[in-house]
Amino acid sequence: MTATIERGSATAPVNSPKKAPARKRPGGFLGSSNGKKVVMAVTGAVMVLFLVAHMLGNLKIFFGRDSFNEYAHALRTLLEPIAPYRTLLTILEIVLVVSVVMHMWAAISLSRRASHARPVKYVAKKSQANGYATHIMRFGGATILLFVIWHLLDLTFGVVNPEGFNSTPADRMVSGFDASRWWVTLIYAVAVVMVGLHLRHGIWSAFQTLGWANRNRYRALRVTAAAVSVVLVVGFLAPPLAITFGVIK
Amino acid sequence: MNLTLKVWRQSGPSDAGRMVTYRVEDVSPDMSFLEMLDVLNERLILEGDDPIAFDHDCREGICGMCGMVINGVAHGEQRATTTCQLHMRHFEDDATITIEPWRAAPFPVVKDLVVDRSAFDRIIQAGGFVSVPAGSAPDAHSIPVRKEDADAAFDAATCIGCGACVAACPNGSASLFTAAKITHLSLVPQGQPERLSRAKAMVDQMDAEGFGGCTNTGECTAVCPKGIPLDAIAQMNSDYLKANSK
């Protein structure tokens, strides 16, 4: 059989080897993907420590409104009279805001890098590892940001709270989660579970990023991440649910 | 076995590419995945069509040349297996199989399923070596190495540079490859003098090539035909951090 075959060129012309990297990026540690990951890990750790303290503070509501208000007041008078009113709290707030901003900056920068790295998507793609928590980190982060904005407007500034700003923290909390505002409790529940999922991957991931993980520690790290996440979710959900269901009045 | 294949066809780097459906009949379950494609290609040639271009060399699972995303999984769903060692008995009769190239900007498609993986070569060139006259193989135990270190270094050194880690990573990151190459030298005495400068140079080259960052999803190690463990990446992170804090 003799057939004339039009095969095209056996190999298509290949681009000559790149002399210089195609994408120029800001140099230095913070310009590198690894450096940005370290930023995510360190700022994430700051936020986890904050969450633990925040959760413990919230649980004061179970000891009564006065106990909760005293705790809120104590936060503002820490280090007094050595330092003026609200000194330490303001410092902590600045550290926290800087952490949030840097965490977001690194996350956005890394996701942009990731989308540039895969311009053509797969027709079929099947995940082979880990679970749900790993794959919703970016979506989860954005959700948590929206929630934090709502949360500050609600319980910190009182803008969307029935008690308004000129009220005690405990009043804002108890009125805010009143059974008539069940949908607020629902928003909080969804958001807190999202935080839990975020930390489920985030906590062990931070250890990996900082180079402190190895094959003998993975199990312990994952169990710790899951345990911290569960404790935080339960601790954060207890007060709003207790108020909505009338346990705390 | 009779199969329906949906294969990515792309005539060259500048072509947009598209999925094309082929029917392959009388496939033996004992054929490897590449042999199945050979059968299809023979038919395509006889029909005067352009055969599907794919990379392959040793067909023994040790060279790292072959590799394609099969049904959404790099090298197919069989764990710790290169495409050439994947056999058709793992597929159902009358199955539909999608076949795509590694998809990453630093791995431009040359043709069909063939991608240009020179980016990996440039990462190695940036620091994946030891600058000492190595000579012939040294006598065993002339340089003492802890058993655990030797094992971990060997695990990392089994990397064949196929690129499945990049293909599987949702971020298109080359972290597992780069980490394997860094780890296999950073755990043995010969690699110590350049340990930190190596990590820095290779990670920076990885970034310069346009690979994404690692988010510790573990997709890479799950598809790695050599099962390179995820802690290689922790080793790389540790070395990179030390290199930058000096």
Interface residues (C-beta under 8 A of the other chain):
Chain A: M1 A3 T4 I5 E6 R7 G8 T11 A12 P13 V14 N15 P17 K18 P21 A22 R23 R25 F29 G31 S32 S33 N34 G35 K36 K37 V38 L110 R113 A114 H116 A117 R118 P119 V120 K121 Y122 V123 A124 K125 K126 S127 Q128 A129 N130 T134 H135 M137 H201 W204 S205 F207 Q208 T209 L210 G211 W212 A213 N214 R215 Y218
Chain B: K6 W8 S11 G12 P13 G17 M19 I45 L46 G48 D50 P51 A53 V69 N71 G72 V73 E77 T98 E100 R103 A104 A105 P106 P108 V110 K111 D116 S118 R122 A168 P170 N171 G172 S173 V203 D204 M206 D207 A208 E209 G210 F211 G212 G213 C214 T215 N216 T217 G218 E219 T221 A222 V223 P229 L230 D231 I233 A234 Q235 M236 N237 S238 D239 Y240 L241 N244
